[in-house]
Every structure is written in structure tokens, then in C-alpha cells.
């Protein structure tokens, strides 16, 4: 496996940009298990959904921010003091990022993708009324392109299927690419809910029950094979997934 361009650079702020239902919350849980990285869960989603988000303070405690500019500036401030990992999902496009690309120019951008048929069925099981754009791959591809052009560094991409099949190898390659030591002990953890998951709890039940990277066993009742709306979503997003997964570790 090979990382993206710029492998081995100082960690700073590492962003993991995900589509919903991509195994990204389990990935964040693994990063939290490390103990050597400040971990922030979906700050842009929480800000968008709730109008504010509480972030770790540089000297302890929390800081509440109410704008995208303040949020990104605060993450950069945290990253100047030590490695920071945050993950966000791209059911939203976050126009602020495209209007102000300099605000994310200093971040190390990474992405995680999962095969869209499984993703869309899982998304429907949690939120049946979701719209096509919320599937997220189109937003991911636009941000991948923006991040590459803004930073001059090709973002790292994780394929969820490879992560589930070979957690140690995939995480080791990821760590090498973003400038973190690989800590094998972080690949397993005690089941339970992180406090950061409570506001949007229904999305994180699988991660709360997990103790490592394991493939989902359940088959969803509604899939892209038997629902025309979901099939249309699949057909729309498949090309974006294919472009992203070409860059996978």
C-alpha cells in the first residue's frame, strides 16, 4: 500500500471527510482509542444541524463556536499545539469551504468511501426520507478536488472494504501517510458511546456496539436492487465513488 503525496508530514490537523454510513465513526473511535490525538466528532455537521458546536479548548474544557470561520480557525489553533483528528460527513456541501479554501489549506485531508449500494441501503434504514444529495459522494469528490488544488497534496483515501478486511495494514498505511505512529492496540476498544455521539445518536448505534473493525452482518429490507428511488441515487453517485476509490490506499 502507498499513501498520498506528502506522506510522513507533521500531523497537525487531519480531516477525514466521509459520506454517511461509511464506517467513518468506527474509524474515529479507533483514533480516540490512541490517546495521543485530540479527536473531534463531526463539528461541521453539528454546527449545521444545531447552530453551534462545543469543541475542546486549547487548555482544557470546551469552547462553543457558532460559525464555520470560527470553527475552522479553532481547529487550526488546536492543531498548532498538537495532532488533531476530526471527521465530518458530507450530506451537506459546506459552501464555506469552497468560498474560503484558505481556511482548510493547512489541514491534511483524507477521505473514506464505502461501496454505494451498501451505503445507500444503510442510509435508508436510518433515514428513509433522505434526498439524493445527502448520499454524499458528489460532495466528497468536489471537496477532494478542492483539497488537492488548495494544498498541492493528493488526499489520502481509505476504502472501507479494505479497512474491514485488513484493519492493521490499512490503518498502518494511513498513519504513515498522515504522519502518525501506528498503534496496533488502538484497533480494538471497549463497546460504548462516546459523549460526542449523543446529539446525533441514531447514526452511531453500530459504532457504539462495536469493539473493532467488523463487517456489518445485517441485510437491509430496502436496497438499490428493489427500490427505484434508491437505484437512481446509486446511478447518480457511482461515478463519484469510482473516481475516489481509484486513489484508495
C-alpha positions in Angstrom: 0.0 0.0 0.0 1.1 3.5 -0.7 -0.1 6.8 0.9 -0.9 10.0 -0.8 1.7 12.5 -1.9 3.3 14.2 1.1 3.4 11.1 3.3 5.2 11.4 6.6 4.5 15.1 7.1 3.8 16.5 10.5 0.3 15.5 11.6 -1.2 18.9 12.5 -5.0 18.9 11.7 -6.1 15.7 10.0 -9.5 15.8 8.4 -11.4 12.7 7.5 -14.2 13.5 5.0 -16.8 10.8 4.8 -20.2 10.1 3.3 -22.8 8.9 5.8 -22.7 5.1 6.6 -19.0 4.7 5.5 -17.6 3.1 8.7 -16.1 6.6 9.5 -17.4 6.6 13.1 -15.6 3.4 13.8 -12.5 5.0 12.4 -12.9 7.9 14.7 -13.4 5.5 17.6 -10.1 3.9 16.7 -8.4 7.3 16.7 -9.9 8.1 20.1 -8.5 4.9 21.5 -5.0 6.0 20.6 -4.9 8.6 23.4 -2.3 10.8 21.6 -4.6 12.8 19.3 -7.3 15.4 20.1 -10.4 13.9 18.4 -13.4 16.0 17.3 -16.5 14.3 16.0 -18.4 15.9 13.1 -18.1 19.5 14.0 -19.5 20.9 10.7 -22.5 18.5 10.8 -23.3 19.6 14.4 -22.8 23.2 13.6 -25.1 22.9 10.6 -27.8 20.9 12.4 -27.8 22.7 15.8 -26.3 26.2 15.1 -23.4 25.7 17.5 -20.8 23.1 18.4 -18.7 22.6 21.5 -15.0 21.9 20.8 -12.1 21.0 23.0 -10.4 24.1 24.4 -6.6 24.6 23.8 -6.0 24.5 27.6 -8.8 22.1 28.5 -12.5 22.5 28.9 -14.6 23.4 25.9 -15.2 26.3 23.5 -18.5 26.9 21.8 -18.4 28.2 18.2 -21.3 29.4 16.1 -19.8 30.0 12.6 -17.8 28.0 10.1 -15.0 30.5 10.1 -14.6 30.3 13.9 -14.8 26.5 13.8 -12.0 26.1 11.3 -9.9 28.7 13.0 -10.3 26.9 16.3 -9.3 23.6 14.7 -6.2 25.2 13.3 -5.4 26.6 16.7 -5.7 23.2 18.3 -3.5 21.7 15.6 -0.7 24.2 16.3 -0.5 22.7 19.8 -0.6 19.0 18.9 -2.2 16.5 16.5 -5.9 16.8 15.9 -8.2 14.4 14.1 -11.7 15.4 13.1 -14.2 13.6 10.9 -17.2 15.0 9.1 -19.8 13.6 6.8 -20.8 15.3 3.6 -24.5 15.0 3.4 -24.0 18.8 3.2 -21.8 20.6 0.7 -20.5 23.2 3.2 -20.2 26.1 0.8 -18.0 28.0 3.2 -15.1 25.6 2.4 -15.4 26.4 -1.3 -15.8 30.2 -0.7 -12.8 30.2 1.7 -10.4 27.4 0.7 -7.6 29.1 2.6 -9.3 28.1 5.8 -8.5 24.5 5.2 -5.2 24.9 3.3 -3.2 23.9 6.4 -5.1 20.6 7.0 -4.1 17.1 6.0 -7.2 15.9 4.0 -8.2 12.3 4.0 -11.4 10.6 2.8 -13.2 7.3 3.4 -15.5 5.6 0.9 -17.7 2.5 1.1 -19.4 0.8 -1.9 -22.5 2.8 -2.6 -25.1 0.0 -2.8 -24.4 -1.0 0.8 -24.1 2.6 1.9 -27.4 3.7 0.4 -29.3 0.8 1.9 -27.8 1.5 5.3 -28.6 5.2 5.0 -32.3 4.4 4.1 -32.5 2.2 7.2 -31.6 5.1 9.4 -33.3 8.0 7.5 -35.8 6.8 4.9 -36.7 10.3 3.7 -33.1 11.3 2.7 -32.5 13.1 -0.5 -30.1 12.2 -3.3 -27.5 14.8 -2.4 -27.3 13.5 1.2 -25.7 10.3 -0.1 -22.6 12.4 -0.2 -20.2 11.1 -2.8 -20.7 14.0 -5.2 -19.9 16.4 -2.3 -16.9 14.3 -1.4 -15.5 14.4 -4.9 -15.9 18.2 -5.1 -14.1 18.6 -1.8 -11.4 16.0 -2.8 -10.7 18.1 -5.9 -10.7 21.4 -3.9 -8.4 20.0 -1.2 -5.9 18.7 -3.8 -5.8 22.0 -5.6 -5.7 24.1 -2.5 -2.9 22.2 -0.7 -1.0 20.7 -3.6 -1.2 17.4 -1.8 -3.2 14.5 -3.1 -5.6 13.5 -0.3 -5.4 10.0 1.2 -8.4 7.8 0.5 -9.5 4.8 2.6 -11.7 2.1 1.1 -14.0 0.8 3.8 -13.9 -2.7 2.4 -10.1 -2.9 2.6 -10.2 -1.4 6.1 -12.6 -4.1 7.2 -10.7 -6.9 5.5 -7.2 -5.7 6.7 -7.5 -3.3 9.6 -3.9 -3.4 10.6 -2.5 -3.0 7.1 -4.9 -0.2 6.2 -4.5 1.8 9.4 -0.7 1.4 9.3 -0.7 2.8 5.7 -3.0 5.7 6.8 -0.8 6.6 9.8 2.3 6.6 7.6 0.6 8.9 5.1 -0.6 11.5 7.7 2.5 11.5 10.0 1.2 9.5 13.0 2.8 6.4 14.6 0.9 3.2 14.0 -0.5 1.9 17.4 -1.9 -1.6 16.9 -3.5 -1.6 20.3 -6.0 1.0 19.1 -7.5 -1.4 16.6 -9.8 -2.8 19.4 -11.8 -0.9 22.1 -14.5 -1.4 24.6 -18.0 -1.0 23.3 -19.8 2.1 24.4 -21.0 5.5 23.4 -18.6 8.5 23.2 -20.1 11.7 24.6 -19.6 13.4 21.3 -22.1 11.0 19.6 -25.1 11.8 21.8 -26.6 14.7 19.8 -27.0 12.6 16.7 -27.2 9.3 18.4 -29.3 7.3 15.9 -26.5 7.5 13.4 -23.9 5.9 15.7 -25.6 2.8 17.2 -23.4 0.4 15.2 -20.2 2.2 16.3 -21.4 2.2 20.0 -21.9 -1.6 19.9 -18.5 -2.2 18.1 -15.2 -3.3 19.6 -13.2 -3.2 16.4 -13.5 -3.1 12.6 -16.0 -5.8 11.6 -18.2 -6.1 8.5 -21.9 -5.5 9.1 -23.9 -8.7 9.1 -27.4 -7.4 8.6 -29.2 -7.2 5.3 -31.4 -4.2 4.9 -35.1 -4.6 3.9 -34.9 -1.9 1.2 -32.0 -1.9 -1.3 -30.9 -0.4 -4.6 -32.0 -3.6 -6.2 -35.7 -3.3 -5.4 -36.3 0.4 -4.9 -36.3 2.7 -8.0 -35.6 5.8 -6.0 -32.5 4.3 -4.3 -31.4 2.9 -7.6 -31.5 6.4 -9.1 -29.4 7.6 -6.2 -26.9 4.8 -6.8 -26.6 5.6 -10.5 -26.0 9.3 -9.7 -23.3 8.7 -7.2 -21.5 5.7 -8.6 -19.2 7.7 -10.9 -18.0 9.9 -8.0 -17.3 6.8 -5.8 -15.4 5.3 -8.7 -13.2 8.4 -9.1 -12.5 8.5 -5.3 -11.8 4.8 -4.8 -9.1 4.9 -7.6 -7.0 6.8 -5.1 -7.5 4.3 -2.2 -4.6 3.1 -0.1 
